[in-house]
């Protein structure tokens, strides 16, 4: 994935996203899926959105938002 690019997954009223923040990175759907499971378990309750930001190189951000919502904007680079 190129720096600053995102993958977005839609299902009903939710969107999952995975974004490369500061550099080009290579990932897999298994890694993205396991991280979204973590967001679901730790951050999302009662329909609230949650995110995880990777703080080690290469930085990434992933989480859930409501369909039609805007992606969060973090300046971590």
LINMOSUL-V977793 format. One record per pair of residues at least 6 apart in sequence whose ideal C-beta (glycine too) atoms are under 7 Angstrom apart, sorted by the first residue. I is the first residue (numbers start at 1). J is the second residue. Records with the same first field share a line. If there is no record, write none. Layout:
# LINMOSUL-V977793
I=J + J
This chain:
# LINMOSUL-V977793
1=20 + 24 + 25 + 27
2=20 + 24
3=20 + 22 + 23 + 24
4=20
5=19 + 20
6=17 + 18 + 19 + 71
7=17 + 18
8=15 + 17
9=15 + 16
10=67
13=66 + 67
14=64 + 66 + 67
15=64 + 65 + 67 + 69
16=36 + 64
17=62 + 63 + 65 + 71
18=32 + 60 + 62
19=60 + 61 + 62 + 71
20=58 + 60
21=59 + 60 + 61 + 74 + 76 + 77
22=58 + 59 + 76 + 77
23=57 + 58
25=58 + 60
32=62
35=52 + 62
36=62
38=52
39=50 + 51 + 52 + 62 + 63 + 64
43=50 + 51 + 63
44=50 + 64
49=63 + 64 + 65 + 66
50=63 + 64
51=61 + 62 + 63 + 72
52=62 + 63
53=59 + 61 + 74 + 76
54=60
59=76
61=72 + 74
65=71
